[in-house]
Amino acid sequence: MDYDEVVIVDAIMTEGGTPGTVYRLGLDHFRPSKHTISPHDTDLPTALELGRLMKLKIPEKISIVAIEIPPVYEFSQLLSPAVSAAVPEAAWLVREILNKP
């Protein structure tokens, strides 16, 4: 909050996606889910809606850069080879987004 623009960078796993694919997404790519079991299940659209309801300054411009990950069955501090190879492209995309007026 308190920024005019934000770029969120995260991992994503889509049905049929190829690991290492870099996506540029907007909020319209996500559907809010009102069926959460705990606060840890809150999705991005719902979190932003709650912030607005609380009168917090939410950025006007929100972009999402995501890298497709392979199926994950255990946690690791290391990136998979496909994701590691995609990081420079994702970083370039973030710079491109932030350098546009």
C-alpha positions in Angstrom: 0.0 0.0 0.0 0.9 3.7 -0.4 2.4 3.1 -3.9 0.9 4.1 -7.2 2.2 1.1 -9.0 3.2 -2.4 -8.0 4.6 -5.4 -9.9 4.0 -8.8 -8.1 6.5 -11.5 -9.1 5.6 -15.1 -8.2 5.5 -18.7 -9.3 2.4 -20.1 -11.0 1.2 -23.6 -12.0 -1.4 -23.7 -14.7 -3.1 -26.7 -16.3 -0.9 -27.9 -19.2 1.7 -25.1 -18.7 5.3 -25.5 -19.7 7.8 -24.9 -16.9 9.8 -21.8 -17.4 7.1 -19.9 -19.3 6.9 -16.3 -18.3 3.5 -14.7 -18.1 2.4 -11.0 -17.8 -1.0 -11.1 -16.0 -3.4 -8.6 -14.8 -6.0 -8.8 -12.0 -8.6 -9.8 -14.6 -6.8 -13.1 -14.9 -7.8 -14.1 -11.4 -11.3 -14.9 -10.0 -12.0 -14.0 -6.4 -12.8 -17.0 -4.2 -15.1 -16.4 -1.2 -14.8 -20.0 0.0 -11.7 -19.9 2.1 -11.1 -22.1 5.1 -8.5 -19.8 6.8 -7.0 -16.3 6.2 -4.0 -18.2 4.6 -6.3 -19.1 1.7 -7.1 -15.5 0.7 -6.5 -14.9 -3.0 -5.2 -11.6 -4.4 -8.5 -10.1 -5.6 -10.1 -10.7 -2.2 -7.1 -9.3 -0.4 -7.2 -6.1 -2.5 -11.0 -5.8 -2.0 -10.5 -6.1 1.8 -7.8 -3.4 1.6 -10.1 -1.1 -0.3 -12.9 -1.7 2.3 -10.4 -0.8 5.0 -9.7 2.5 3.1 -6.1 1.6 2.5 -4.3 3.2 -0.5 -4.1 0.3 -3.0 -2.0 0.9 -6.1 -3.9 2.0 -9.2 -1.7 -0.1 -11.5 -1.0 -3.7 -10.5 0.9 -6.0 -12.8 1.8 -9.6 -12.2 4.8 -11.4 -13.7 4.7 -15.1 -13.1 7.0 -18.0 -14.0 5.4 -21.4 -14.7 6.8 -24.0 -12.3 6.9 -27.8 -12.6 4.7 -29.8 -10.3 6.1 -29.3 -6.8 6.1 -32.1 -4.3 8.7 -30.8 -1.8 10.0 -27.4 -0.7 13.5 -26.3 -1.8 15.5 -23.2 -1.7 16.8 -23.9 -5.2 15.0 -23.1 -8.4 14.3 -25.8 -11.0 16.5 -25.5 -14.1 13.5 -24.3 -16.2 12.6 -21.6 -13.7 16.2 -20.5 -13.2 16.6 -20.1 -17.0 13.4 -17.9 -17.1 14.5 -15.5 -14.3 16.4 -13.1 -16.7 13.3 -12.8 -19.0 11.0 -12.2 -16.0 13.4 -9.5 -14.7 13.5 -7.9 -18.1 9.7 -7.8 -18.2 9.5 -6.2 -14.7 11.9 -3.5 -15.9 9.9 -3.0 -19.1 6.6 -2.6 -17.0 8.2 -0.1 -14.6 9.9 2.0 -17.3 6.6 2.6 -19.2 4.8 5.9 -18.3 
